Amino acid sequence: MDSIAPGDVVVGVDTHKDTHVVFACDGLGRALDDIEISATNDGYGELLRWALAMGTVYGFGVEGTGSYGVGLARFLRRHDQRVIEVSRSPRAGARRLSGKSDVIDAEHAARAVLAGTATAVPKLADGQVESIRVLKIVRDTAVKAKKSAMIALKATLVTADHDVRAGSNHSPTIGSSWRAPSSRRRPISPILTLQCCTRSTRSQRAGSTFTRRSRSTRGV
């Protein structure tokens, strides 16, 4: 990595969901300016023009390049700017000594680049790797949804009417397959299933009430 000249501009960015706070210093560590921008392409363009107006920009130290700062990192790379990933300052260390504010966090990012402690290049977050990551997220979500649906369905079948349970291959294990009633039979609508479950619940309540009455009668 190239050395930082005294006249170079080093920029640090504290990223958030809707806005980013930016701090700039020169190659000697002297503070130049700080601004707040919106987390949009217009805000990114404003940031770039603001930084270039102060001189030759060495690089941008950006926090959260894998989350809130990913859009800014992509924008800066498209405009041939050096982007450096900066980890957030430890709460029990630097933040306790220097305080906590968005401007201080942005300054910490700039000075981490200036001191050479931040040198990591953020991931590109595009191409085949990003496609595989998104595909895995979708698959994991679908697997969790299927498991939740199977648990709810099997719990419903436990108290369902006999006609509903007889028309299904109800396996006691969650991971096993469940087969719906045969298509040759009359299809069972969700409303009919709910009615069967309601009748089954009422029958259970009536049976428990009858049992309590019988016990009280025997006692007399």
BAMARKOL-679555 format. One record per atom (N, C-alpha, C, O, CB): x, y, z; residue in three letters. Coordinates in pm, whole numbers, padded with zeros to 5 digits, always signed. Glycine has a CB too. Layout:
// BAMARKOL-679555
XYZALA
...
//
This chain:
// BAMARKOL-679555
+00085-00120+00000MET
+00000+00000+00000MET
+00087+00124+00000MET
+00190+00127+00068MET
-00095+00001+00122MET
+00048+00225-00076ASP
+00125+00348-00086ASP
+00130+00420+00047ASP
+00037+00411+00128ASP
+00066+00439-00194ASP
+00240+00494+00069SER
+00253+00572+00190SER
+00167+00698+00181SER
+00136+00745+00072SER
+00400+00609+00215SER
+00130+00749+00294ILE
+00042+00866+00299ILE
+00128+00992+00305ILE
+00212+01007+00393ILE
-00054+00859+00421ILE
+00106+01081+00210ALA
+00178+01208+00207ALA
+00113+01306+00304ALA
-00005+01292+00336ALA
+00180+01267+00063ALA
+00189+01405+00352PRO
+00131+01502+00447PRO
+00010+01576+00392PRO
-00079+01614+00469PRO
+00235+01603+00487PRO
+00004+01597+00262GLY
-00107+01671+00205GLY
-00225+01584+00163GLY
-00326+01636+00116GLY
-00061+01747+00089GLY
-00213+01454+00179ASP
-00324+01366+00142ASP
-00441+01380+00239ASP
-00424+01420+00354ASP
-00277+01219+00137ASP
-00557+01346+00190VAL
-00679+01350+00270VAL
-00720+01208+00303VAL
-00733+01123+00215VAL
-00794+01426+00195VAL
-00741+01182+00431VAL
-00787+01051+00478VAL
-00928+01070+00533VAL
-00952+01157+00617VAL
-00689+00991+00587VAL
-01019+00988+00486VAL
-01160+01002+00521VAL
-01204+00879+00600VAL
-01173+00766+00563VAL
-01247+01021+00394VAL
-01277+00903+00708GLY
-01337+00796+00787GLY
-01488+00810+00786GLY
-01541+00921+00793GLY
-01283+00797+00931GLY
-01558+00698+00779VAL
-01704+00700+00769VAL
-01763+00607+00874VAL
-01728+00489+00883VAL
-01750+00657+00626VAL
-01854+00663+00954ASP
-01933+00585+01050ASP
-02070+00562+00985ASP
-02147+00656+00968ASP
-01946+00659+01190ASP
-02100+00439+00951THR
-02218+00409+00871THR
-02337+00374+00959THR
-02323+00314+01065THR
-02190+00294+00774THR
-02456+00413+00911HIS
-02583+00380+00974HIS
-02682+00344+00865HIS
-02649+00346+00746HIS
-02636+00499+01062HIS
-02803+00311+00905LYS
-02904+00266+00809LYS
-02945+00377+00714LYS
-02952+00355+00593LYS
-03025+00214+00882LYS
-02973+00496+00766ASP
-03027+00605+00684ASP
-02926+00714+00656ASP
-02936+00781+00553ASP
-03147+00664+00751ASP
-02829+00735+00744THR
-02730+00841+00726THR
-02591+00788+00759THR
-02576+00688+00829THR
-02764+00963+00814THR
-02489+00857+00706HIS
-02349+00827+00737HIS
-02283+00955+00788HIS
-02310+01064+00736HIS
-02274+00770+00612HIS
-02198+00941+00888VAL
-02121+01054+00941VAL
-01977+01039+00893VAL
-01918+00932+00905VAL
-02128+01061+01097VAL
-01921+01148+00839VAL
-01790+01142+00773VAL
-01696+01240+00840VAL
-01734+01351+00877VAL
-01803+01174+00621VAL
-01572+01198+00856PHE
-01467+01281+00914PHE
-01345+01275+00823PHE
-01312+01170+00768PHE
-01430+01234+01060PHE
-01277+01390+00806ALA
-01159+01397+00719ALA
-01044+01461+00795ALA
-01062+01556+00871ALA
-01190+01477+00590ALA
-00925+01408+00772CYS
-00802+01465+00828CYS
-00693+01457+00723CYS
-00707+01385+00624CYS
-00759+01391+00958CYS
-00584+01531+00742ASP
-00474+01527+00645ASP
-00375+01420+00683ASP
-00395+01346+00780ASP
-00405+01663+00636ASP
-00266+01412+00608GLY
-00167+01308+00631GLY
-00092+01322+00761GLY
-00026+01227+00803GLY
-00072+01307+00522GLY
-00100+01438+00827LEU
-00036+01460+00956LEU
-00131+01441+01073LEU
-00093+01458+01189LEU
+00024+01598+00962LEU
-00257+01405+01043GLY
-00354+01381+01148GLY
-00433+01502+01191GLY
-00511+01494+01286GLY
-00286+01326+01264GLY
-00415+01616+01122ARG
-00490+01736+01158ARG
-00632+01727+01103ARG
-00653+01695+00985ARG
-00419+01862+01105ARG
-00730+01757+01188ALA
-00871+01749+01148ALA
-00900+01855+01044ALA
-00857+01970+01057ALA
-00965+01764+01269ALA
-00974+01817+00941LEU
-01013+01909+00834LEU
-01160+01947+00842LEU
-01192+02065+00849LEU
-00983+01847+00699LEU
-01248+01848+00841ASP
-01391+01879+00841ASP
-01468+01749+00867ASP
-01412+01640+00861ASP
-01434+01943+00706ASP
-01595+01765+00895ASP
-01684+01649+00910ASP
-01822+01689+00861ASP
-01864+01804+00876ASP
-01690+01599+01058ASP
-01893+01594+00804ILE
-02027+01615+00752ILE
-02113+01492+00778ILE
-02063+01387+00817ILE
-02024+01648+00600ILE
-02242+01508+00755GLU
-02337+01396+00761GLU
-02409+01389+00627GLU
-02458+01490+00577GLU
-02439+01413+00880GLU
-02416+01271+00570ILE
-02478+01252+00439ILE
-02589+01147+00450ILE
-02593+01070+00546ILE
-02374+01210+00334ILE
-02676+01145+00354SER
-02780+01042+00346SER
-02722+00917+00281SER
-02633+00926+00197SER
-02904+01093+00267SER
-02774+00802+00320ALA
-02725+00675+00267ALA
-02792+00644+00133ALA
-02860+00543+00119ALA
-02750+00560+00367ALA
-02773+00732+00037THR
-02826+00718-00098THR
-02717+00751-00198THR
-02610+00798-00159THR
-02949+00809-00120THR
-02741+00728-00325ASN
-02643+00762-00428ASN
-02615+00911-00432ASN
-02502+00953-00455ASN
-02691+00714-00566ASN
-02718+00993-00409ASP
-02696+01138-00404ASP
-02606+01175-00288ASP
-02518+01260-00302ASP
-02830+01212-00392ASP
-02628+01111-00173GLY
-02542+01138-00058GLY
-02400+01091-00082GLY
-02305+01158-00042GLY
-02597+01071+00065GLY
-02383+00976-00148TYR
-02249+00928-00179TYR
-02176+01023-00274TYR
-02057+01049-00258TYR
-02256+00787-00241TYR
-02249+01076-00373GLY
-02189+01173-00464GLY
-02149+01300-00392GLY
-02044+01357-00420GLY
-02285+01206-00576GLY
-02232+01344-00297GLU
-02197+01462-00217GLU
-02071+01437-00137GLU
-01985+01525-00127GLU
-02312+01499-00124GLU
-02058+01318-00079LEU
-01939+01283-00002LEU
-01815+01286-00089LEU
-01712+01340-00049LEU
-01955+01145+00061LEU
-01823+01228-00207LEU
-01706+01222-00294LEU
-01663+01362-00338LEU
-01544+01392-00338LEU
-01735+01135-00417LEU
-01757+01447-00375ARG
-01723+01583-00415ARG
-01664+01661-00297ARG
-01571+01739-00314ARG
-01846+01656-00469ARG
-01720+01640-00179TRP
-01670+01707-00059TRP
-01526+01667-00028TRP
-01443+01751+00006TRP
-01759+01675+00061TRP
-01496+01538-00041ALA
-01361+01490-00012ALA
-01261+01537-00117ALA
-01150+01580-00082ALA
-01359+01338-00004ALA
-01297+01531-00245LEU
-01204+01571-00351LEU
-01178+01721-00348LEU
-01073+01766-00396LEU
-01259+01531-00487LEU
-01271+01799-00294ALA
-01251+01943-00287ALA
-01141+01982-00189ALA
-01087+02093-00196ALA
-01381+02012-00249ALA
-01107+01892-00095MET
-01004+01922+00004MET
-00866+01881-00041MET
-00768+01917+00025MET
-01036+01854+00133MET
-00852+01809-00150GLY
-00721+01769-00199GLY
-00722+01625-00250GLY
-00826+01568-00280GLY
-00617+01784-00091GLY
-00603+01570-00259THR
-00587+01432-00305THR
-00630+01335-00196THR
-00575+01336-00086THR
-00440+01405-00348THR
-00726+01253-00227VAL
-00780+01160-00128VAL
-00697+01032-00130VAL
-00685+00966-00234VAL
-00931+01129-00156VAL
-00641+00997-00016TYR
-00566+00872-00006TYR
-00658+00752-00003TYR
-00635+00654-00073TYR
-00477+00873+00118TYR
-00763+00760+00077GLY
-00854+00648+00086GLY
-00967+00678+00182GLY
-00966+00777+00255GLY
-00781+00524+00129GLY
-01065+00588+00181PHE
-01183+00599+00267PHE
-01185+00481+00361PHE
-01191+00366+00318PHE
-01314+00605+00182PHE
-01180+00508+00491GLY
-01198+00403+00590GLY
-01345+00392+00628GLY
-01401+00485+00686GLY
-01112+00431+00716GLY
-01406+00281+00595VAL
-01550+00265+00609VAL
-01579+00153+00708VAL
-01527+00042+00697VAL
-01616+00236+00474VAL
-01664+00185+00806GLU
-01711+00082+00899GLU
-01830+00009+00840GLU
-01911+00068+00768GLU
-01748+00144+01036GLU
-01842-00119+00869GLY
-01959-00197+00829GLY
-01972-00213+00679GLY
-02080-00194+00624GLY
-02082-00133+00883GLY
-01862-00248+00613THR
-01868-00266+00467THR
-01949-00389+00426THR
-01979-00407+00308THR
-01728-00277+00411THR
-01985-00473+00522GLY
-02069-00588+00490GLY
-02214-00568+00527GLY
-02295-00659+00511GLY
-02017-00710+00559GLY
-02249-00448+00578SER
-02387-00422+00618SER
-02428-00284+00570SER
-02457-00265+00452SER
-02405-00435+00772SER
-02432-00185+00662TYR
-02479-00052+00625TYR
-02384+00020+00529TYR
-02427+00110+00457TYR
-02499+00031+00750TYR
-02259-00018+00528GLY
-02163+00052+00443GLY
-02139-00013+00309GLY
-02052+00032+00235GLY
-02035+00063+00513GLY
-02213-00119+00274VAL
-02186-00190+00150VAL
-02220-00103+00029VAL
-02149-00108-00072VAL
-02266-00320+00144VAL
-02326-00023+00037GLY
-02362+00063-00075GLY
-02258+00170-00101GLY
-02224+00196-00216GLY
-02496+00129-00049GLY
-02207+00230+00005LEU
-02103+00332-00010LEU
-01975+00271-00065LEU
-01910+00330-00150LEU
-02075+00400+00124LEU
-01939+00152-00016ALA
-01817+00087-00066ALA
-01828+00057-00215ALA
-01731+00076-00288ALA
-01790-00043+00012ALA
-01941+00012-00261ARG
-01961-00013-00404ARG
-01950+00115-00484ARG
-01888+00118-00591ARG
-02096-00080-00429ARG
-02012+00222-00434PHE
-02010+00349-00505PHE
-01867+00401-00518PHE
-01827+00445-00626PHE
-02098+00453-00432PHE
-01791+00397-00411LEU
-01653+00448-00415LEU
-01565+00365-00507LEU
-01479+00420-00576LEU
-01594+00450-00275LEU
-01583+00234-00508ARG
-01503+00150-00598ARG
-01535+00179-00744ARG
-01447+00178-00829ARG
-01526+00001-00568ARG
-01663+00204-00772ARG
-01700+00237-00910ARG
-01634+00367-00956ARG
-01615+00388-01076ARG
-01852+00249-00923ARG
-01600+00454-00861HIS
-01534+00580-00895HIS
-01384+00575-00867HIS
-01321+00678-00843HIS
-01597+00695-00819HIS
-01328+00454-00868ASP
-01183+00433-00858ASP
-01123+00492-00730ASP
-01015+00551-00733ASP
-01113+00494-00978ASP
-01193+00476-00620GLN
-01142+00523-00492GLN
-01100+00404-00406GLN
-01159+00296-00414GLN
-01248+00608-00419GLN
-00997+00425-00324ARG
-00950+00319-00235ARG
-01043+00309-00115ARG
-01069+00408-00046ARG
-00803+00345-00189ARG
-01093+00189-00091VAL
-01183+00165+00021VAL
-01115+00067+00116VAL
-01067-00039+00074VAL
-01322+00109-00027VAL
-01111+00103+00244ILE
-01046+00020+00346ILE
-01149-00012+00453ILE
-01218+00076+00504ILE
-00922+00092+00407ILE
-01158-00139+00486GLU
-01254-00182+00589GLU
-01197-00155+00727GLU
-01084-00193+00758GLU
-01289-00332+00574GLU
-01276-00089+00810VAL
-01234-00053+00946VAL
-01327-00121+01045VAL
-01449-00110+01033VAL
-01233+00101+00966VAL
-01270-00190+01141SER
-01352-00251+01246SER
-01390-00145+01348SER
-01319-00047+01367SER
-01275-00368+01314SER
-01502-00167+01413ARG
-01550-00070+01512ARG
-01460-00072+01634ARG
-01408-00176+01673ARG
-01695-00099+01552ARG
-01443+00044+01694SER
-01354+00056+01809SER
-01408-00023+01927SER
-01530-00028+01947SER
-01336+00202+01848SER
-01321-00085+02006PRO
-01368-00162+02122PRO
-01434-00072+02225PRO
-01384+00036+02255PRO
-01253-00239+02186PRO
-01546-00118+02278ARG
-01620-00035+02374ARG
-01542-00012+02503ARG
-01545+00097+02559ARG
-01754-00101+02406ARG
-01473-00114+02549ALA
-01403-00101+02677ALA
-01268-00033+02664ALA
-01204-00004+02765ALA
-01385-00237+02740ALA
-01223-00005+02542GLY
-01093+00055+02523GLY
-01100+00197+02474GLY
-01110+00292+02552GLY
-01014-00026+02427GLY
-01095+00211+02341ALA
-01088+00345+02282ALA
-01213+00427+02312ALA
-01202+00547+02336ALA
-01068+00336+02133ALA
-01330+00366+02312ARG
-01451+00443+02335ARG
-01458+00495+02478ARG
-01512+00603+02501ARG
-01574+00358+02304ARG
-01404+00421+02574ARG
-01406+00469+02712ARG
-01314+00588+02729ARG
-01342+00676+02809ARG
-01366+00357+02808ARG
-01204+00592+02654LEU
-01108+00701+02668LEU
-01151+00826+02591LEU
-01132+00937+02639LEU
-00972+00656+02622LEU
-01208+00807+02472SER
-01237+00922+02386SER
-01384+00958+02380SER
-01420+01059+02319SER
-01188+00895+02247SER
-01471+00880+02442GLY
-01614+00910+02438GLY
-01683+00834+02326GLY
-01623+00752+02257GLY
-01636+01059+02421GLY
-01811+00865+02310LYS
-01891+00795+02209LYS
-01980+00894+02138LYS
-02066+00957+02200LYS
-01975+00681+02272LYS
-01959+00907+02009SER
-02048+00984+01922SER
-02019+00939+01780SER
-01918+00874+01754SER
-02028+01139+01939SER
-02107+00974+01688ASP
-02088+00933+01549ASP
-01964+00999+01490ASP
-01891+00935+01414ASP
-02212+00969+01466ASP
-01940+01125+01523VAL
-01821+01194+01471VAL
-01694+01130+01525VAL
-01597+01114+01451VAL
-01824+01344+01508VAL
-01695+01093+01652ILE
-01577+01027+01710ILE
-01553+00892+01644ILE
-01438+00856+01619ILE
-01594+01009+01862ILE
-01659+00817+01616ASP
-01643+00689+01547ASP
-01588+00709+01406ASP
-01503+00632+01361ASP
-01778+00614+01542ASP
-01636+00812+01336ALA
-01582+00840+01203ALA
-01436+00882+01211ALA
-01355+00843+01126ALA
-01665+00950+01133ALA
-01402+00961+01312GLU
-01261+01000+01330GLU
-01175+00878+01361GLU
-01063+00867+01311GLU
-01248+01103+01443GLU
-01227+00787+01441HIS
-01153+00664+01471HIS
-01125+00586+01343HIS
-01016+00530+01326HIS
-01231+00575+01571HIS
-01223+00581+01252ALA
-01203+00510+01126ALA
-01093+00576+01042ALA
-01010+00507+00984ALA
-01334+00504+01046ALA
-01094+00709+01037ALA
-00991+00780+00959ALA
-00853+00760+01019ALA
-00757+00737+00946ALA
-01024+00929+00950ALA
-00842+00769+01149ARG
-00710+00756+01214ARG
-00660+00612+01212ARG
-00540+00589+01218ARG
-00717+00807+01357ARG
-00751+00515+01204ALA
-00708+00376+01190ALA
-00640+00356+01054ALA
-00542+00283+01044ALA
-00827+00279+01205ALA
-00693+00421+00950VAL
-00629+00416+00818VAL
-00496+00490+00821VAL
-00397+00444+00766VAL
-00721+00475+00709VAL
-00495+00606+00887LEU
-00374+00686+00894LEU
-00263+00615+00969LEU
-00146+00625+00931LEU
-00404+00819+00961LEU
-00297+00542+01075ALA
-00197+00470+01154ALA
-00155+00339+01091ALA
-00056+00279+01134ALA
-00249+00445+01292ALA
-00228+00292+00992GLY
-00194+00166+00927GLY
-00248+00044+00996GLY
-00215-00069+00958GLY
-00048+00155+00916GLY
-00332+00063+01099THR
-00391-00052+01168THR
-00508-00111+01091THR
-00545-00226+01114THR
-00436-00011+01308THR
-00566-00033+01001ALA
-00675-00083+00916ALA
-00623-00096+00774ALA
-00595+00005+00709ALA
-00800+00012+00921ALA
-00610-00219+00727THR
-00557-00244+00593THR
-00642-00342+00513THR
-00610-00371+00398THR
-00416-00296+00604THR
-00749-00392+00572ALA
-00829-00495+00506ALA
-00906-00435+00388ALA
-00960-00325+00397ALA
-00926-00561+00606ALA
-00909-00510+00279VAL
-00988-00471+00162VAL
-01125-00537+00173VAL
-01132-00659+00185VAL
-00916-00511+00029VAL
-01233-00459+00169PRO
-01366-00520+00183PRO
-01400-00610+00067PRO
-01347-00595-00043PRO
-01472-00412+00197PRO
-01490-00705+00093LYS
-01534-00796-00011LYS
-01613-00721-00117LYS
-01674-00618-00090LYS
-01619-00910+00048LYS
-01608-00775-00238LEU
-01676-00708-00348LEU
-01827-00717-00337LEU
-01898-00628-00386LEU
-01632-00766-00478LEU
-01879-00821-00275ALA
-02024-00841-00256ALA
-02097-00841-00389ALA
-02205-00783-00401ALA
-02081-00732-00165ALA
-02039-00906-00488ASP
-02107-00921-00617ASP
-02053-01047-00685ASP
-01967-01116-00629ASP
-02086-00793-00708ASP
-02101-01076-00804GLY
-02054-01192-00878GLY
-02115-01322-00828GLY
-02220-01323-00765GLY
-01906-01200-00870GLY
-02047-01434-00858GLN
-02098-01566-00825GLN
-02103-01590-00675GLN
-02195-01656-00625GLN
-02015-01672-00892GLN
-02005-01539-00602VAL
-02001-01560-00457VAL
-02124-01497-00391VAL
-02186-01558-00304VAL
-01872-01501-00397VAL
-02158-01376-00432GLU
-02274-01310-00375GLU
-02403-01383-00414GLU
-02496-01392-00334GLU
-02281-01165-00419GLU
-02408-01435-00538SER
-02526-01510-00582SER
-02544-01636-00498SER
-02656-01669-00459SER
-02515-01546-00730SER
-02434-01706-00471ILE
-02441-01827-00389ILE
-02483-01792-00246ILE
-02561-01866-00185ILE
-02304-01899-00387ILE
-02434-01680-00192ARG
-02471-01640-00057ARG
-02621-01612-00047ARG
-02686-01657+00047ARG
-02392-01516-00015ARG
-02675-01538-00145VAL
-02818-01508-00145VAL
-02900-01636-00161VAL
-03003-01652-00096VAL
-02852-01408-00257VAL
-02853-01726-00248LEU
-02923-01852-00269LEU
-02926-01935-00140LEU
-03027-01998-00109LEU
-02858-01932-00382LEU
-02816-01935-00066LYS
-02812-02010+00059LYS
-02907-01949+00163LYS
-02971-02022+00238LYS
-02668-02013+00115LYS
-02916-01817+00166ILE
-03009-01753+00260ILE
-03152-01793+00228ILE
-03230-01824+00318ILE
-02994-01599+00254ILE
-03187-01792+00098VAL
-03322-01830+00058VAL
-03350-01975+00094VAL
-03458-02007+00143VAL
-03341-01807-00092VAL
-03253-02063+00069ARG
-03272-02205+00099ARG
-03288-02227+00249ARG
-03377-02301+00291ARG
-03156-02287+00045ARG
-03203-02164+00330ASP
-03213-02182+00475ASP
-03347-02132+00528ASP
-03406-02193+00617ASP
-03098-02109+00546ASP
-03395-02022+00472THR
-03525-01970+00513THR
-03637-02066+00476THR
-03729-02087+00554THR
-03550-01833+00450THR
-03628-02125+00356ALA
-03731-02219+00313ALA
-03730-02345+00400ALA
-03836-02398+00433ALA
-03710-02257+00167ALA
-03612-02392+00437VAL
-03603-02511+00522VAL
-03664-02485+00659VAL
-03736-02569+00712VAL
-03456-02555+00537VAL
-03636-02367+00716LYS
-03694-02333+00847LYS
-03846-02320+00837LYS
-03918-02363+00927LYS
-03633-02202+00900LYS
-03894-02259+00729ALA
-04039-02244+00712ALA
-04107-02380+00697ALA
-04215-02402+00752ALA
-04070-02156+00591ALA
-04043-02472+00623LYS
-04100-02606+00607LYS
-04106-02679+00741LYS
-04205-02746+00771LYS
-04018-02687+00507LYS
-04001-02667+00819LYS
-03999-02735+00948LYS
-04108-02680+01040LYS
-04176-02756+01109LYS
-03861-02719+01015LYS
-04124-02547+01041SER
-04228-02487+01125SER
-04367-02529+01080SER
-04455-02555+01162SER
-04217-02333+01122SER
-04387-02536+00947ALA
-04518-02579+00895ALA
-04547-02723+00930ALA
-04661-02757+00963ALA
-04523-02560+00744ALA
-04446-02811+00923MET
-04467-02951+00959MET
-04500-02967+01106MET
-04585-03049+01142MET
-04343-03033+00924MET
-04433-02890+01191ILE
-04461-02899+01334ILE
-04605-02857+01363ILE
-04676-02923+01438ILE
-04362-02811+01415ILE
-04648-02745+01302ALA
-04784-02697+01323ALA
-04887-02796+01269ALA
-04991-02818+01331ALA
-04802-02560+01258ALA
-04858-02854+01152LEU
-04952-02948+01091LEU
-04966-03075+01173LEU
-05077-03123+01193LEU
-04907-02982+00950LEU
-04855-03129+01220LYS
-04861-03251+01299LYS
-04928-03226+01434LYS
-04999-03313+01485LYS
-04720-03308+01320LYS
-04905-03109+01493ALA
-04973-03077+01618ALA
-05123-03063+01597ALA
-05201-03098+01686ALA
-04917-02949+01679ALA
-05164-03012+01481THR
-05307-03001+01451THR
-05370-03137+01429THR
-05483-03160+01470THR
-05329-02913+01327THR
-05298-03230+01364LEU
-05352-03362+01336LEU
-05372-03444+01463LEU
-05454-03537+01464LEU
-05261-03436+01242LEU
-05299-03412+01569VAL
-05314-03488+01692VAL
-05456-03476+01747VAL
-05510-03574+01799VAL
-05214-03440+01797VAL
-05516-03358+01735THR
-05651-03336+01788THR
-05754-03327+01677THR
-05868-03285+01702THR
-05654-03209+01872THR
-05718-03364+01555ALA
-05811-03355+01443ALA
-05914-03468+01448ALA
-05897-03565+01522ALA
-05736-03357+01310ALA
-06020-03455+01368ASP
-06123-03557+01358ASP
-06065-03685+01297ASP
-05965-03681+01225ASP
-06242-03506+01274ASP
-06128-03797+01328HIS
-06077-03926+01281HIS
-06074-03933+01129HIS
-05981-03991+01072HIS
-06162-04040+01336HIS
-06173-03874+01062ASP
-06175-03878+00916ASP
-06053-03809+00856ASP
-05999-03853+00755ASP
-06302-03813+00863ASP
-06011-03702+00919VAL
-05894-03630+00869VAL
-05767-03710+00895VAL
-05681-03720+00808VAL
-05882-03492+00935VAL
-05756-03769+01014ARG
-05636-03845+01047ARG
-05627-03974+00967ARG
-05518-04017+00931ARG
-05633-03877+01196ARG
-05743-04035+00938ALA
-05742-04160+00862ALA
-05700-04138+00718ALA
-05648-04230+00654ALA
-05879-04224+00866ALA
-05721-04021+00666GLY
-05686-03994+00527GLY
-05545-03947+00507GLY
-05510-03906+00396GLY
-05776-03895+00471GLY
-05463-03950+00610SER
-05325-03903+00600SER
-05232-04007+00659SER
-05269-04085+00746SER
-05307-03768+00671SER
-05110-04006+00610ASN
-05005-04092+00663ASN
-04932-04014+00770ASN
-04830-03952+00743ASN
-04906-04141+00551ASN
-04985-04017+00891HIS
-04933-03932+00998HIS
-04817-04003+01066HIS
-04838-04096+01144HIS
-05043-03898+01100HIS
-04695-03959+01038SER
-04577-04017+01098SER
-04540-03940+01223SER
-04551-03817+01222SER
-04460-04020+00998SER
-04495-04005+01330PRO
-04468-03935+01454PRO
-04342-03850+01452PRO
-04324-03765+01539PRO
-04458-04033+01565PRO
-04255-03869+01354THR
-04131-03793+01350THR
-04147-03670+01263THR
-04217-03672+01162THR
-04016-03879+01298THR
-04080-03560+01306ILE
-04093-03434+01235ILE
-04020-03439+01102ILE
-04068-03382+01004ILE
-04039-03321+01320ILE
-03906-03504+01097GLY
-03827-03503+00975GLY
-03879-03595+00866GLY
-03835-03584+00752GLY
-03689-03541+01006GLY
-03972-03685+00898SER
-04022-03778+00799SER
-04123-03711+00709SER
-04171-03602+00737SER
-04084-03899+00865SER
-04154-03778+00601SER
-04247-03720+00503SER
-04391-03739+00550SER
-04422-03831+00625SER
-04227-03785+00365SER
-04478-03648+00504TRP
-04620-03655+00535TRP
-04696-03651+00405TRP
-04675-03563+00322TRP
-04664-03539+00630TRP
-04787-03748+00387ARG
-04862-03756+00263ARG
-05005-03712+00287ARG
-05070-03758+00380ARG
-04858-03899+00206ARG
-05052-03623+00203ALA
-05189-03572+00212ALA
-05286-03681+00172ALA
-05244-03782+00114ALA
-05208-03446+00123ALA
-05416-03665+00201PRO
-05515-03764+00160PRO
-05512-03788+00010PRO
-05477-03699-00068PRO
-05653-03721+00202PRO
-05550-03911-00029SER
-05544-03948-00169SER
-05632-03857-00254SER
-05739-03814-00212SER
-05586-04094-00187SER
-05584-03829-00376SER
-05658-03740-00465SER
-05788-03804-00514SER
-05875-03734-00566SER
-05570-03701-00584SER
-05803-03937-00499ARG
-05926-04001-00542ARG
-06041-03971-00446ARG
-06158-03985-00482ARG
-05906-04152-00553ARG
-06007-03931-00326ARG
-06111-03896-00232ARG
-06149-03749-00248ARG
-06081-03672-00317ARG
-06066-03925-00088ARG
-06256-03713-00184ARG
-06299-03574-00190ARG
-06196-03487-00119ARG
-06162-03515-00004ARG
-06439-03557-00127ARG
-06146-03382-00184PRO
-06045-03298-00119PRO
-06100-03230+00005PRO
-06216-03187+00009PRO
-05992-03193-00216PRO
-06016-03221+00105ILE
-06056-03162+00232ILE
-06009-03018+00235ILE
-05889-02991+00224ILE
-05998-03241+00353ILE
-06101-02927+00248SER
-06067-02785+00248SER
-06016-02745+00385SER
-06043-02814+00483SER
-06188-02699+00209SER
-05941-02633+00395PRO
-05896-02586+00527PRO
-06011-02555+00621PRO
-05998-02574+00742PRO
-05810-02462+00511PRO
-06124-02506+00566ILE
-06238-02474+00652ILE
-06294-02601+00714ILE
-06328-02603+00832ILE
-06348-02402+00572ILE
-06304-02710+00631LEU
-06353-02838+00684LEU
-06259-02893+00790LEU
-06304-02947+00892LEU
-06371-02940+00571LEU
-06131-02879+00768THR
-06034-02926+00867THR
-06049-02851+00999THR
-06045-02911+01106THR
-05892-02909+00815THR
-06067-02718+00989LEU
-06087-02639+01110LEU
-06214-02679+01182LEU
-06216-02685+01305LEU
-06090-02491+01076LEU
-06322-02707+01106GLN
-06446-02750+01168GLN
-06430-02885+01239GLN
-06483-02905+01348GLN
-06555-02760+01064GLN
-06355-02976+01175CYS
-06332-03107+01237CYS
-06254-03092+01367CYS
-06284-03157+01467CYS
-06257-03200+01140CYS
-06151-03005+01364CYS
-06072-02983+01484CYS
-06157-02920+01594CYS
-06143-02955+01711CYS
-05952-02894+01453CYS
-06247-02827+01556THR
-06333-02764+01655THR
-06428-02865+01717THR
-06449-02865+01839THR
-06413-02649+01590THR
-06488-02954+01632ARG
-06577-03056+01685ARG
-06503-03151+01778ARG
-06555-03194+01881ARG
-06643-03134+01572ARG
-06378-03184+01739SER
-06300-03274+01824SER
-06271-03211+01959SER
-06277-03278+02062SER
-06169-03312+01755SER
-06240-03081+01959THR
-06213-03012+02086THR
-06337-03006+02172THR
-06329-03025+02293THR
-06160-02871+02060THR
-06453-02978+02110ARG
-06578-02974+02186ARG
-06611-03111+02245ARG
-06660-03120+02357ARG
-06692-02926+02097ARG
-06584-03217+02168SER
-06612-03353+02218SER
-06524-03384+02339SER
-06570-03445+02435SER
-06589-03457+02107SER
-06398-03342+02333GLN
-06309-03367+02445GLN
-06356-03292+02569GLN
-06353-03347+02679GLN
-06167-03326+02410GLN
-06401-03166+02552ARG
-06450-03089+02665ARG
-06577-03152+02723ARG
-06593-03159+02845ARG
-06476-02945+02624ARG
-06668-03197+02634ALA
-06791-03259+02682ALA
-06761-03388+02757ALA
-06825-03418+02858ALA
-06886-03287+02564ALA
-06662-03465+02707GLY
-06627-03589+02775GLY
-06570-03564+02913GLY
-06601-03637+03007GLY
-06528-03666+02693GLY
-06485-03460+02926SER
-06429-03430+03057SER
-06536-03381+03153SER
-06531-03413+03272SER
-06319-03325+03045SER
-06634-03303+03103THR
-06744-03256+03188THR
-06829-03373+03236THR
-06869-03377+03353THR
-06830-03155+03111THR
-06858-03469+03147PHE
-06936-03587+03184PHE
-06863-03669+03289PHE
-06926-03721+03381PHE
-06966-03673+03060PHE
-06731-03682+03276THR
-06654-03759+03372THR
-06660-03696+03510THR
-06673-03766+03610THR
-06508-03772+03326THR
-06649-03563+03517ARG
-06655-03494+03648ARG
-06794-03512+03710ARG
-06804-03531+03831ARG
-06622-03343+03633ARG
-06901-03505+03630ARG
-07035-03524+03682ARG
-07057-03664+03734ARG
-07122-03684+03837ARG
-07138-03492+03576ARG
-07001-03763+03662SER
-07016-03903+03705SER
-06947-03926+03838SER
-06999-03997+03925SER
-06958-03998+03601SER
-06832-03865+03854ARG
-06758-03882+03982ARG
-06836-03819+04096ARG
-06846-03876+04205ARG
-06616-03819+03974ARG
-06892-03701+04070SER
-06968-03635+04177SER
-07093-03713+04213SER
-07132-03714+04330SER
-07005-03493+04135SER
-07158-03780+04116THR
-07276-03860+04142THR
-07243-03981+04225THR
-07317-04016+04317THR
-07340-03903+04011THR
-07130-04047+04194ARG
-07090-04163+04273ARG
-07061-04124+04416ARG
-07084-04200+04510ARG
-06969-04230+04211ARG
-07010-04003+04430GLY
-06978-03960+04568GLY
-07104-03942+04649GLY
-07103-03966+04770GLY
-06898-03831+04567GLY
-07216-03899+04585VAL
-07340-03882+04658VAL
-07400-04018+04696VAL
-07506-04024+04759VAL
-07440-03801+04574VAL
//
